[in-house]
């Protein structure tokens, strides 16, 4: 149980394109989802926390107009990288948790490459 | 503020040898602590978690960790390394509860030599 699906697993696109990444909880209701960014050989950096039906809370230094997060349902959150540039290339990982003290469960990540 | 420090960005052991990955934390409140494993180009898989119950926590794949408050440590061990254990390991602390925001350590890459 507690499976989180992230799609797509890999995206390659041209500079200026907007890219949408989906994060779904397959067998539980995710009241909170988290979006992380990971550079090669580095740890995970939390970008934002989203609660179902509410605006996302962004970490300091993360541009909310650049990284649009939507959490419209209890099983789906999306991250849209708007007008992506090469410096946005990275590994993006989502996680989801249910109510109360449930732990976070992670998706398999999305490798974003901007040419 | 909470923080996590993993000593050693890279650890190399021989197959069958003891695995010891170090993690020290800083927290002003009783922490919830986690160890995650990440294989190349994948997300994170939870190995084990400490949530103020037993101080010795057993996880999946033969791993265990001991919470030592006096040393503010939560080191990860496995008696005998397998080749399949080669991966990146992250220690993390939660700021509220099991599902709260996670603060990760820098990660330790484990290599296993045949």
Interface residues (C-beta under 8 A of the other chain):
Chain A: X4 X6 X32 X34 X41 X42 X43 X44 X46 X49 X91 X93 X95 X97 X98 X100 X101 X102 X103 X104 X105 X106 X107 X108 X109 X111
Chain B: X34 X36 X41 X42 X43 X44 X45 X46 X49 X51 X90 X97 X98 X99 X101 X102 X104 X105 X106 X107 X109
